[in-house]
Amino acid sequence: MTRLVVTGTDTGIGKTVFSAGLAGFLKARYWKPVQSGLDEETDSQAAARLGGLAPGDVLPEAYRLRTPASPHLAAAIDGVRIEATRLAPPPDDPEKPLVIEGAGGLMVPLTDDLLFIDMFARWRLPVVLCARSGLGTLNHTLLSLEALCRRSVPVLGVVLIGPPHAENARMISRLGAVPVLGTLPPVDPLTPGTLATAFADGFRREDFLEGPKGPKLS
């Protein structure tokens, strides 16, 4: 089976909802390496709830930081030292894929000297880049793809989140030289059932399980 990374062009774009839906769609395990902020529902808890995941399919975070801030700042406030060696992805499972969710965007710092994209470059796992579907997404998405390209990170494709926008999807695919895997539209009400329906209508499982089909960005 496969392990893949879900990251985003920015924070607050719906990456956790997408990760939850994808984990349920693929009948996969879910792992959030670093969780910042514990007072409200965590991303792992949201993924379990929205994705309909069994408790054993939500793997424990490597770091749980109480302060809701960038991981490097949250760790400093909490008196925790983040070690890259503790962030190695769990091994393959012969029965289930693994969805790994990053934090915020690619350039979110884990420490003063380490960014999330640096970890993605070490892992060499296929990346799904989540981006807003509307105004401003071309700039943010193409810059993110360029950053992944410079670090030779394999890109499975881009997912747009928000109202469908065919022209933005076309230009991202053309200029970014990667497939747009689909669009996750607004889901209201947001429940495990409505999210599962949105994935069944908007995505194909094989696109996430067969690995990058286009040229590797390198």
Residue frames as a rotation matrix with the C-alpha (Angstrom) as fourth column:
MET 1
0.585 0.811 0.000 0.00
0.811 -0.585 0.000 0.00
0.000 0.000 -1.000 0.00
THR 2
-0.053 -0.581 0.812 1.13
0.579 -0.680 -0.449 3.61
0.813 0.447 0.373 0.23
ARG 3
0.030 0.023 -0.999 2.03
0.855 -0.519 0.014 6.44
-0.518 -0.854 -0.035 2.53
LEU 4
-0.107 -0.058 0.993 1.30
0.739 -0.673 0.041 9.99
0.665 0.738 0.115 1.44
VAL 5
-0.670 -0.232 -0.706 1.60
0.655 -0.631 -0.414 13.47
-0.349 -0.740 0.575 2.90
VAL 6
0.347 0.776 0.527 -1.15
0.846 -0.501 0.182 16.09
0.405 0.383 -0.830 2.90
THR 7
-0.547 -0.509 -0.664 0.09
0.709 -0.704 -0.045 19.65
-0.445 -0.496 0.746 3.15
GLY 8
0.536 0.837 0.110 -1.26
0.801 -0.463 -0.379 23.06
-0.266 0.292 -0.919 2.24
THR 9
-0.030 -0.476 0.879 -0.47
0.672 -0.661 -0.335 26.40
0.740 0.580 0.340 0.71
ASP 10
-0.480 -0.005 0.877 -1.54
-0.468 -0.844 -0.261 28.12
0.742 -0.536 0.403 3.95
THR 11
-0.962 0.230 -0.149 -3.25
0.248 0.496 -0.832 27.56
-0.118 -0.837 -0.534 7.25
GLY 12
-0.452 0.866 -0.215 -7.03
-0.133 -0.304 -0.943 27.45
-0.882 -0.398 0.253 7.60
ILE 13
-0.580 0.211 -0.787 -7.77
-0.813 -0.198 0.547 26.20
-0.040 0.957 0.286 4.09
GLY 14
0.527 0.845 0.088 -9.54
-0.844 0.533 -0.063 22.98
-0.100 -0.041 0.994 5.10
LYS 15
-0.244 -0.751 -0.614 -6.55
-0.754 0.545 -0.366 20.63
0.610 0.374 -0.699 5.06
THR 16
-0.844 -0.065 0.533 -7.68
-0.458 0.605 -0.651 18.72
-0.280 -0.793 -0.541 8.15
VAL 17
0.210 0.969 0.132 -11.17
-0.588 0.233 -0.775 18.19
-0.781 0.085 0.618 6.76
PHE 18
0.476 -0.094 -0.874 -9.62
-0.826 0.294 -0.482 16.95
0.302 0.951 0.062 3.52
SER 19
-0.606 -0.787 -0.116 -7.20
-0.676 0.586 -0.447 14.67
0.420 -0.192 -0.887 5.40
ALA 20
-0.529 0.505 0.682 -10.06
-0.488 0.476 -0.731 13.22
-0.694 -0.720 -0.005 7.44
GLY 21
0.539 0.803 -0.255 -12.15
-0.647 0.200 -0.736 12.61
-0.540 0.561 0.627 4.35
LEU 22
0.195 -0.554 -0.810 -9.20
-0.848 0.320 -0.423 11.10
0.494 0.769 -0.407 2.48
ALA 23
-0.790 -0.498 0.359 -8.36
-0.614 0.644 -0.458 8.73
-0.003 -0.582 -0.813 5.32
GLY 24
-0.145 0.828 0.542 -11.95
-0.385 0.458 -0.802 7.53
-0.912 -0.325 0.252 5.39
PHE 25
0.599 0.372 -0.709 -12.12
-0.763 -0.003 -0.646 7.35
-0.242 0.928 0.283 1.59
LEU 26
0.012 -0.723 -0.690 -8.99
-0.748 0.452 -0.486 5.19
0.664 0.522 -0.536 1.39
LYS 27
0.933 0.296 -0.202 -9.76
-0.055 0.676 0.735 3.22
0.355 -0.675 0.647 4.56
ALA 28
0.115 -0.992 0.047 -6.39
0.205 -0.023 -0.978 4.44
0.972 0.122 0.201 5.74
ARG 29
0.211 -0.218 -0.953 -4.58
0.973 -0.046 0.226 5.20
-0.093 -0.975 0.202 8.95
TYR 30
0.701 0.061 0.711 -3.97
0.207 -0.971 -0.120 8.83
0.683 0.231 -0.693 9.93
TRP 31
0.172 -0.694 -0.699 -0.95
0.981 0.056 0.187 10.47
-0.091 -0.718 0.691 11.54
LYS 32
0.842 -0.015 0.539 -0.37
0.038 -0.995 -0.087 14.08
0.538 0.094 -0.837 12.60
PRO 33
0.042 -0.921 -0.387 3.32
0.633 0.324 -0.703 14.35
0.773 -0.215 0.597 13.56
VAL 34
-0.885 -0.371 -0.281 3.02
0.458 -0.584 -0.671 17.59
0.084 -0.722 0.686 15.56
GLN 35
0.191 0.972 0.137 -0.12
0.774 -0.235 0.588 18.96
0.604 -0.006 -0.797 17.20
SER 36
-0.915 -0.399 0.060 -0.07
0.296 -0.765 -0.572 22.53
0.274 -0.506 0.818 18.50
GLY 37
-0.539 0.751 0.382 -2.98
-0.801 -0.597 0.045 23.48
0.262 -0.281 0.923 20.76
LEU 38
-0.864 0.159 -0.477 -4.80
0.230 0.969 -0.092 21.00
0.448 -0.189 -0.874 22.96
ASP 39
-0.840 0.541 -0.036 -7.65
-0.198 -0.368 -0.909 23.03
-0.505 -0.756 0.416 24.48
GLU 40
0.140 0.895 -0.423 -10.03
-0.884 -0.079 -0.460 22.43
-0.445 0.439 0.781 21.57
GLU 41
0.848 0.205 0.489 -10.61
0.002 0.921 -0.390 19.42
-0.531 0.332 0.780 19.34
THR 42
-0.181 -0.975 -0.131 -7.26
-0.329 -0.066 0.942 18.34
-0.927 0.214 -0.309 17.94
ASP 43
-0.129 0.071 -0.989 -6.70
-0.991 -0.028 0.128 17.49
-0.018 0.997 0.074 14.29
SER 44
-0.932 -0.230 -0.278 -6.38
-0.240 0.971 0.001 13.81
0.270 0.068 -0.960 15.18
GLN 45
-0.652 0.755 0.068 -9.72
0.226 0.279 -0.933 13.91
-0.724 -0.593 -0.352 16.98
ALA 46
0.041 0.660 -0.750 -11.33
-0.675 -0.536 -0.508 15.73
-0.737 0.527 0.423 14.07
ALA 47
-0.488 -0.292 -0.823 -9.92
-0.840 0.414 0.351 13.21
0.238 0.862 -0.447 11.62
ALA 48
-0.990 0.136 0.035 -11.25
0.114 0.924 -0.365 10.32
-0.082 -0.357 -0.931 13.67
ARG 49
-0.352 0.921 -0.168 -14.69
0.088 -0.147 -0.985 11.91
-0.932 -0.361 -0.029 13.93
LEU 50
0.195 0.467 -0.862 -15.12
-0.736 -0.512 -0.443 13.16
-0.648 0.721 0.244 10.36
GLY 51
-0.393 -0.444 -0.805 -13.34
-0.883 0.426 0.196 10.25
0.257 0.788 -0.559 8.69
GLY 52
0.706 0.704 0.081 -15.13
-0.689 0.655 0.311 7.60
0.165 -0.275 0.947 10.72
LEU 53
-0.057 -0.855 -0.516 -11.79
-0.486 0.475 -0.734 6.10
0.872 0.209 -0.442 11.69
ALA 54
0.737 0.200 -0.645 -11.35
0.364 0.687 0.629 3.35
0.569 -0.699 0.434 14.23
PRO 55
0.922 -0.374 0.099 -9.29
-0.304 -0.541 0.784 4.33
-0.239 -0.753 -0.613 17.31
GLY 56
0.370 -0.829 0.420 -6.40
0.358 0.544 0.759 2.10
-0.858 -0.130 0.498 16.23
ASP 57
0.308 -0.207 0.928 -6.24
0.948 -0.016 -0.318 3.85
0.080 0.978 0.192 12.85
VAL 58
0.821 -0.130 0.556 -5.37
-0.114 -0.991 -0.064 7.23
0.560 -0.011 -0.829 14.40
LEU 59
0.232 -0.841 -0.488 -1.70
0.769 0.466 -0.437 7.02
0.595 -0.274 0.756 15.31
PRO 60
0.661 0.028 -0.750 -0.38
0.642 -0.539 0.545 9.02
-0.389 -0.842 -0.375 18.29
GLU 61
0.903 -0.335 0.269 1.35
-0.123 -0.802 -0.584 12.30
0.411 0.495 -0.765 17.53
ALA 62
0.089 -0.949 -0.302 5.11
0.711 0.273 -0.648 12.51
0.697 -0.158 0.699 17.99
TYR 63
-0.923 -0.341 -0.176 4.63
0.370 -0.673 -0.640 15.84
0.100 -0.656 0.748 19.78
ARG 64
0.228 0.972 0.052 1.55
0.821 -0.220 0.527 17.25
0.524 -0.078 -0.848 21.52
LEU 65
-0.819 -0.572 0.051 2.14
0.497 -0.750 -0.436 20.92
0.287 -0.332 0.899 22.29
ARG 66
-0.188 0.812 -0.553 -0.30
0.893 -0.094 -0.441 22.77
-0.410 -0.576 -0.707 24.50
THR 67
-0.300 0.023 -0.954 0.26
-0.001 -1.000 -0.024 26.24
-0.954 -0.006 0.300 23.06
PRO 68
0.532 0.536 0.656 -1.74
0.673 0.203 -0.712 27.03
-0.514 0.820 -0.252 19.88
ALA 69
0.529 -0.470 -0.707 1.07
-0.558 -0.820 0.128 28.48
-0.640 0.327 -0.695 17.78
SER 70
0.518 -0.491 -0.700 3.62
-0.650 0.306 -0.696 27.58
0.556 0.815 -0.161 15.14
PRO 71
0.843 -0.122 -0.525 5.36
0.319 0.898 0.304 24.37
0.434 -0.423 0.795 16.31
HIS 72
-0.176 -0.984 -0.001 8.71
0.584 -0.104 -0.805 26.09
0.793 -0.142 0.593 16.87
LEU 73
-0.478 0.052 0.877 7.10
-0.493 -0.843 -0.218 28.74
0.728 -0.536 0.428 19.10
ALA 74
0.632 0.767 0.113 4.72
-0.567 0.358 0.742 26.34
0.529 -0.533 0.661 20.84
ALA 75
0.551 -0.505 -0.664 7.63
0.549 0.819 -0.168 24.03
0.629 -0.273 0.728 21.65
ALA 76
-0.514 -0.789 0.337 9.69
0.272 -0.522 -0.808 26.92
0.813 -0.324 0.483 23.05
ILE 77
-0.167 0.541 0.824 6.81
-0.769 -0.594 0.234 28.11
0.616 -0.595 0.516 25.25
ASP 78
0.820 0.566 -0.086 6.05
-0.423 0.700 0.576 24.57
0.386 -0.436 0.813 26.42
GLY 79
0.207 -0.833 0.513 9.72
-0.891 0.055 0.450 23.83
-0.403 -0.551 -0.731 27.13
VAL 80
0.665 0.072 0.743 9.91
0.145 0.964 -0.223 21.04
-0.732 0.256 0.631 24.53
ARG 81
-0.298 -0.784 -0.544 12.73
-0.650 -0.251 0.717 20.34
-0.699 0.568 -0.435 22.10
ILE 82
0.804 0.594 -0.025 11.55
-0.390 0.495 -0.776 18.97
-0.448 0.634 0.630 18.75
GLU 83
-0.312 -0.910 0.274 13.91
-0.403 0.388 0.829 16.33
-0.860 0.148 -0.488 17.37
ALA 84
-0.054 0.258 -0.965 13.82
-0.999 -0.025 0.049 15.45
-0.011 0.966 0.259 13.68
THR 85
-0.859 -0.362 -0.362 14.57
-0.387 0.922 -0.002 11.81
0.335 0.138 -0.932 14.46
ARG 86
-0.738 0.646 0.195 11.23
0.121 0.411 -0.904 11.49
-0.664 -0.643 -0.381 16.26
LEU 87
0.027 0.774 -0.632 9.39
-0.617 -0.485 -0.620 12.62
-0.787 0.406 0.464 13.14
ALA 88
-0.911 -0.329 -0.250 10.16
-0.402 0.565 0.720 9.59
-0.095 0.757 -0.647 10.98
PRO 89
-0.061 0.964 -0.259 6.92
-0.950 0.024 0.312 8.33
0.307 0.265 0.914 9.42
PRO 90
0.144 0.203 0.969 5.48
-0.578 0.812 -0.084 5.07
-0.803 -0.548 0.234 10.75
PRO 91
-0.839 -0.530 0.124 6.36
-0.238 0.562 0.792 2.04
-0.490 0.635 -0.598 8.61
ASP 92
-0.506 0.637 -0.582 4.15
-0.710 0.075 0.700 0.68
0.489 0.767 0.414 5.86
ASP 93
-0.323 0.534 0.781 1.21
-0.495 0.608 -0.620 -1.47
-0.807 -0.587 0.068 6.87
PRO 94
-0.985 -0.106 0.134 0.40
0.051 0.563 0.825 -4.29
-0.162 0.820 -0.550 4.40
GLU 95
-0.376 0.922 0.087 -3.31
0.904 0.386 -0.186 -3.76
-0.205 0.008 -0.979 5.02
LYS 96
0.661 0.720 -0.211 -3.84
0.701 -0.693 -0.169 0.01
-0.268 -0.036 -0.963 5.07
PRO 97
0.084 -0.585 0.807 -2.41
0.579 -0.631 -0.517 3.18
0.811 0.511 0.285 3.53
LEU 98
-0.062 -0.166 -0.984 -1.26
0.928 -0.373 0.004 6.04
-0.368 -0.913 0.177 5.75
VAL 99
0.469 0.231 0.853 -2.33
0.520 -0.852 -0.055 9.68
0.714 0.469 -0.520 5.48
ILE 100
-0.249 -0.631 -0.735 0.18
0.955 -0.284 -0.080 12.05
-0.159 -0.722 0.673 7.11
GLU 101
0.691 0.546 0.474 -1.05
0.603 -0.797 0.037 15.59
0.398 0.260 -0.880 7.76
GLY 102
-0.486 -0.864 0.129 1.42
0.701 -0.474 -0.533 18.44
0.522 -0.168 0.836 8.07
ALA 103
0.061 0.447 -0.892 0.80
0.833 -0.516 -0.201 21.68
-0.550 -0.731 -0.404 9.96
GLY 104
0.362 0.130 -0.923 -0.22
-0.126 -0.974 -0.187 24.85
-0.924 0.184 -0.337 8.13
GLY 105
0.897 -0.071 -0.437 1.81
-0.443 -0.134 -0.887 25.49
0.005 0.988 -0.152 5.00
LEU 106
0.736 -0.635 -0.237 5.06
0.390 0.682 -0.618 24.07
0.554 0.362 0.750 3.67
MET 107
-0.131 -0.893 0.430 7.30
0.144 -0.446 -0.883 26.66
0.981 -0.053 0.187 5.30
VAL 108
0.809 0.418 0.413 5.96
-0.358 -0.205 0.911 26.32
0.466 -0.885 -0.016 8.83
PRO 109
-0.204 -0.977 0.063 9.00
-0.635 0.083 -0.768 26.08
0.745 -0.197 -0.637 11.15
LEU 110
0.638 0.282 -0.717 9.39
0.270 0.790 0.551 23.10
0.721 -0.545 0.427 13.44
THR 111
0.361 -0.611 -0.705 12.51
0.830 -0.133 0.541 24.57
-0.425 -0.781 0.459 15.04
ASP 112
0.459 -0.265 -0.848 14.66
-0.205 -0.960 0.189 27.63
-0.864 0.087 -0.495 14.42
ASP 113
-0.435 -0.789 -0.433 16.47
-0.678 -0.028 0.734 25.68
-0.592 0.613 -0.523 11.70
LEU 114
-0.943 0.111 0.314 13.97
0.234 0.891 0.388 23.12
-0.236 0.440 -0.867 10.41
LEU 115
-0.453 0.821 -0.347 10.86
-0.871 -0.491 -0.025 23.62
-0.191 0.291 0.938 8.27
PHE 116
0.281 0.638 0.717 8.11
-0.335 0.765 -0.549 21.11
-0.899 -0.086 0.429 7.55
ILE 117
0.882 0.051 -0.468 9.17
-0.471 0.140 -0.871 21.06
0.021 0.989 0.148 3.91
ASP 118
-0.164 -0.986 -0.025 12.63
-0.955 0.165 -0.244 19.95
0.245 -0.016 -0.969 5.05
MET 119
-0.376 0.114 0.920 11.02
-0.484 0.822 -0.299 16.90
-0.790 -0.557 -0.254 6.63
PHE 120
0.732 0.679 0.062 9.06
-0.267 0.368 -0.891 16.20
-0.627 0.635 0.451 3.45
ALA 121
0.496 -0.634 -0.593 12.33
-0.800 -0.069 -0.596 16.31
0.337 0.770 -0.542 1.51
ARG 122
-0.547 -0.699 0.460 13.85
-0.825 0.543 -0.156 13.76
-0.141 -0.465 -0.874 3.91
TRP 123
-0.071 0.611 0.788 10.83
-0.339 0.728 -0.595 11.47
-0.938 -0.310 0.156 3.74
ARG 124
-0.853 -0.229 -0.469 10.54
-0.498 0.084 0.863 11.46
-0.158 0.970 -0.186 -0.07
LEU 125
-0.545 0.763 0.349 6.88
0.590 0.644 -0.487 10.46
-0.596 -0.060 -0.801 0.21
PRO 126
-0.538 0.402 0.741 4.29
0.661 -0.345 0.666 11.61
0.523 0.848 -0.080 -2.36
VAL 127
-0.832 0.199 -0.518 2.70
0.241 -0.711 -0.661 14.94
-0.499 -0.675 0.544 -1.42
VAL 128
-0.037 0.864 0.502 -0.88
0.935 -0.147 0.322 16.08
0.352 0.481 -0.803 -1.96
LEU 129
-0.937 -0.327 -0.123 -0.95
0.348 -0.899 -0.267 19.88
-0.023 -0.293 0.956 -1.93
CYS 130
0.062 0.991 -0.119 -4.22
0.990 -0.077 -0.120 21.41
-0.128 -0.110 -0.986 -0.73
ALA 131
-0.941 -0.338 0.016 -5.04
0.334 -0.921 0.202 24.89
-0.053 0.196 0.979 -2.01
ARG 132
-0.224 0.874 -0.432 -7.96
-0.013 -0.446 -0.895 27.27
-0.975 -0.195 0.111 -2.02
SER 133
-0.080 0.263 0.961 -9.98
0.903 0.428 -0.042 27.12
-0.422 0.865 -0.272 -5.20
GLY 134
0.757 0.638 0.139 -10.62
0.641 -0.685 -0.346 30.84
-0.126 0.351 -0.928 -5.58
LEU 135
0.825 -0.360 0.436 -8.85
-0.061 -0.823 -0.564 34.18
0.562 0.439 -0.701 -5.99
GLY 136
0.443 -0.764 0.470 -5.15
-0.897 -0.377 0.233 34.18
-0.001 -0.524 -0.852 -5.08
THR 137
0.727 -0.114 0.677 -4.66
-0.167 0.927 0.335 30.46
-0.666 -0.356 0.656 -5.36
LEU 138
0.905 -0.412 0.107 -2.55
0.239 0.284 -0.929 30.58
0.353 0.866 0.355 -8.53
ASN 139
0.304 -0.828 0.471 0.23
-0.604 -0.550 -0.577 32.54
0.737 -0.109 -0.667 -6.89
HIS 140
0.214 -0.195 0.957 0.21
-0.941 0.223 0.255 30.58
-0.263 -0.955 -0.136 -3.63
THR 141
0.828 0.176 0.532 -0.05
-0.113 0.982 -0.149 27.19
-0.549 0.064 0.833 -5.30
LEU 142
0.838 -0.543 0.053 2.62
0.165 0.159 -0.973 27.77
0.520 0.825 0.223 -7.95
LEU 143
0.177 -0.784 0.595 5.03
-0.815 -0.456 -0.358 29.14
0.552 -0.422 -0.719 -5.34
SER 144
0.366 0.017 0.930 4.41
-0.749 0.599 0.283 26.07
-0.553 -0.800 0.232 -3.17
LEU 145
0.959 -0.011 0.283 4.97
0.167 0.828 -0.535 23.73
-0.228 0.561 0.796 -6.12
GLU 146
0.590 -0.798 0.126 8.20
-0.237 -0.320 -0.918 25.56
0.772 0.511 -0.377 -6.96
ALA 147
0.115 -0.529 0.841 9.41
-0.991 -0.122 0.059 25.11
0.071 -0.840 -0.538 -3.38
LEU 148
0.627 0.159 0.763 8.65
-0.312 0.948 0.059 21.38
-0.714 -0.275 0.644 -3.54
CYS 149
0.964 -0.264 0.040 10.38
0.122 0.304 -0.945 21.18
0.237 0.915 0.325 -6.91
ARG 150
0.387 -0.871 0.302 13.57
-0.666 -0.490 -0.562 22.77
0.638 0.016 -0.770 -5.60
ARG 151
-0.152 -0.407 0.901 13.76
-0.934 0.357 0.004 20.11
-0.323 -0.841 -0.434 -2.90
SER 152
-0.660 -0.124 -0.741 12.94
-0.558 0.742 0.373 17.21
0.503 0.659 -0.559 -5.25
VAL 153
-0.664 0.549 0.508 9.81
-0.310 0.416 -0.855 16.28
-0.680 -0.725 -0.106 -3.30
PRO 154
-0.915 0.365 0.173 7.50
0.345 0.485 0.804 14.03
0.209 0.795 -0.569 -5.37
VAL 155
-0.673 0.731 -0.113 4.09
-0.594 -0.625 -0.507 15.62
-0.441 -0.274 0.854 -5.89
LEU 156
-0.646 0.540 0.539 1.08
0.563 0.814 -0.140 13.37
-0.514 0.213 -0.831 -6.32
GLY 157
-0.335 0.547 0.767 -1.10
0.710 -0.389 0.587 16.31
0.619 0.742 -0.258 -7.27
VAL 158
-0.975 0.103 0.197 -3.06
-0.186 -0.863 -0.469 19.34
0.121 -0.494 0.861 -6.13
VAL 159
-0.306 0.932 -0.195 -6.49
0.931 0.335 0.145 19.34
0.201 -0.137 -0.970 -4.50
LEU 160
-0.753 0.159 0.639 -8.60
-0.093 -0.986 0.136 22.48
0.652 0.043 0.757 -4.58
ILE 161
-0.535 0.562 -0.631 -10.85
0.843 0.307 -0.442 23.25
-0.055 -0.768 -0.638 -1.62
GLY 162
-0.587 0.431 -0.686 -13.85
-0.120 -0.884 -0.452 25.53
-0.801 -0.183 0.570 -2.06
PRO 163
0.529 0.838 -0.136 -16.34
-0.231 -0.012 -0.973 26.27
-0.817 0.546 0.187 -4.84
PRO 164
0.256 -0.448 0.857 -15.30
0.792 0.605 0.080 24.66
-0.554 0.658 0.510 -8.15
HIS 165
0.558 -0.204 -0.805 -13.15
-0.422 -0.905 -0.063 26.93
-0.715 0.374 -0.590 -10.35
ALA 166
0.818 -0.137 0.558 -12.29
0.449 0.758 -0.473 25.26
-0.359 0.637 0.682 -13.64
GLU 167
0.798 -0.528 0.290 -9.92
-0.039 -0.526 -0.849 27.95
0.602 0.666 -0.440 -14.88
ASN 168
0.370 -0.684 0.628 -7.78
-0.929 -0.261 0.263 27.93
-0.016 -0.681 -0.732 -11.74
ALA 169
0.535 -0.140 0.833 -7.63
-0.142 0.957 0.252 24.14
-0.833 -0.253 0.492 -11.92
ARG 170
0.909 -0.164 0.384 -6.57
0.416 0.291 -0.862 24.32
0.030 0.943 0.332 -15.57
MET 171
0.651 -0.678 0.341 -3.82
-0.409 -0.692 -0.594 26.86
0.639 0.247 -0.728 -14.97
ILE 172
0.383 -0.513 0.769 -2.42
-0.824 0.187 0.535 25.07
-0.418 -0.838 -0.351 -11.93
SER 173
0.651 -0.106 0.752 -2.20
0.217 0.975 -0.051 21.84
-0.727 0.197 0.657 -13.88
ARG 174
0.876 -0.277 0.395 -0.66
0.379 -0.111 -0.919 23.56
0.299 0.954 0.008 -16.91
LEU 175
0.510 -0.695 0.507 1.85
-0.496 -0.719 -0.486 25.84
0.703 -0.003 -0.711 -15.19
GLY 176
0.305 -0.372 0.877 2.59
-0.906 0.171 0.388 23.57
-0.294 -0.912 -0.284 -12.24
ALA 177
-0.217 -0.373 -0.902 2.99
-0.758 0.647 -0.086 20.45
0.616 0.665 -0.423 -14.43
VAL 178
-0.985 0.016 0.173 1.04
-0.106 0.731 -0.674 18.34
-0.137 -0.682 -0.719 -11.91
PRO 179
-0.499 0.866 -0.042 -2.44
0.464 0.308 0.830 16.85
0.732 0.394 -0.556 -11.97
VAL 180
-0.608 0.505 0.613 -5.32
-0.777 -0.536 -0.329 18.50
0.162 -0.676 0.719 -10.17
LEU 181
-0.984 0.075 -0.161 -6.85
0.100 0.983 -0.156 15.51
0.147 -0.170 -0.975 -8.42
GLY 182
-0.148 0.988 -0.031 -10.22
0.799 0.138 0.585 17.11
0.583 0.062 -0.810 -7.79
THR 183
-0.592 0.080 0.802 -12.11
-0.327 -0.933 -0.149 19.73
0.736 -0.350 0.579 -5.82
LEU 184
-0.547 0.466 -0.695 -13.59
0.825 0.440 -0.355 19.41
0.140 -0.768 -0.625 -2.35
PRO 185
-0.272 0.500 0.822 -16.53
0.143 -0.824 0.548 21.85
0.952 0.267 0.153 -2.40
PRO 186
-0.647 0.153 0.747 -18.08
-0.727 -0.421 -0.543 23.42
0.231 -0.894 0.383 0.70
VAL 187
-0.517 0.457 -0.724 -19.81
0.335 0.886 0.321 20.68
0.788 -0.076 -0.611 2.69
ASP 188
-0.882 0.305 0.360 -22.74
-0.471 -0.566 -0.676 21.89
-0.002 -0.766 0.643 4.79
PRO 189
0.779 -0.265 0.569 -23.64
-0.617 -0.157 0.771 20.40
-0.115 -0.951 -0.286 7.14
LEU 190
-0.092 -0.897 -0.432 -20.22
-0.757 0.345 -0.555 18.86
0.647 0.276 -0.711 7.67
THR 191
0.537 0.280 0.796 -20.75
-0.723 0.639 0.262 15.32
-0.435 -0.716 0.546 8.92
PRO 192
-0.460 -0.702 0.544 -18.98
-0.295 0.698 0.652 12.01
-0.838 0.140 -0.528 8.29
GLY 193
0.066 0.579 0.813 -21.75
0.630 0.608 -0.484 11.09
-0.774 0.544 -0.324 5.86
THR 194
0.933 0.306 -0.190 -21.75
0.074 -0.678 -0.731 14.31
-0.353 0.668 -0.655 3.83
LEU 195
0.209 -0.933 -0.292 -17.95
-0.802 -0.334 0.495 14.34
-0.560 0.131 -0.818 3.69
ALA 196
-0.434 -0.326 0.840 -17.87
0.073 0.916 0.394 10.75
-0.898 0.232 -0.374 2.47
THR 197
0.506 0.698 0.507 -20.41
0.623 0.111 -0.775 11.62
-0.597 0.707 -0.378 -0.23
ALA 198
0.810 -0.255 -0.528 -18.32
-0.434 -0.867 -0.246 14.60
-0.395 0.429 -0.813 -1.36
PHE 199
-0.262 -0.959 0.109 -15.28
-0.657 0.260 0.708 12.37
-0.707 0.114 -0.698 -1.73
ALA 200
-0.241 0.234 0.942 -17.20
0.452 0.886 -0.104 9.68
-0.859 0.401 -0.319 -3.59
ASP 201
0.764 0.624 0.165 -18.51
0.461 -0.348 -0.816 12.31
-0.451 0.700 -0.554 -6.00
GLY 202
0.912 -0.312 -0.265 -15.30
-0.381 -0.885 -0.269 14.29
-0.151 0.347 -0.926 -6.47
PHE 203
-0.017 -0.999 0.052 -12.30
-0.963 0.030 0.269 11.95
-0.270 -0.045 -0.962 -6.29
ARG 204
0.706 0.114 -0.699 -11.00
-0.392 0.885 -0.251 8.59
0.590 0.451 0.670 -7.50
ARG 205
0.875 -0.348 0.335 -9.25
-0.193 0.384 0.903 6.24
-0.443 -0.855 0.269 -5.07
GLU 206
0.633 -0.654 0.414 -6.74
0.763 0.617 -0.193 5.07
-0.129 0.438 0.890 -7.65
ASP 207
0.592 -0.415 0.691 -5.40
0.133 -0.795 -0.592 8.61
0.795 0.442 -0.415 -8.06
PHE 208
0.543 -0.356 0.760 -4.16
-0.811 -0.457 0.365 8.49
0.218 -0.815 -0.537 -4.48
LEU 209
0.686 -0.179 0.705 -3.00
-0.315 0.801 0.509 4.88
-0.656 -0.571 0.493 -4.40
GLU 210
0.838 -0.297 0.458 -1.03
0.534 0.620 -0.575 4.47
-0.113 0.726 0.678 -7.61
GLY 211
-0.029 -0.926 -0.377 1.66
0.692 -0.291 0.661 7.11
-0.721 -0.242 0.649 -7.06
PRO 212
0.033 -0.014 -0.999 2.63
-0.363 -0.932 0.001 10.15
-0.931 0.363 -0.036 -9.13
LYS 213
0.492 0.221 0.842 1.81
0.632 0.575 -0.520 9.71
-0.599 0.788 0.143 -12.83
GLY 214
0.977 -0.127 0.174 3.29
0.031 -0.717 -0.697 12.93
0.213 0.686 -0.696 -14.16
PRO 215
0.156 -0.988 0.022 6.93
0.278 0.022 -0.960 14.03
0.948 0.156 0.278 -14.17
LYS 216
0.385 -0.135 -0.913 8.51
0.922 0.023 0.385 14.25
-0.031 -0.991 0.133 -10.74
LEU 217
0.920 -0.055 0.388 9.17
-0.006 -0.992 -0.127 17.86
0.392 0.115 -0.913 -9.83
SER 218
0.590 -0.794 -0.145 12.93
0.492 0.211 0.844 17.86
-0.640 -0.570 0.516 -9.56
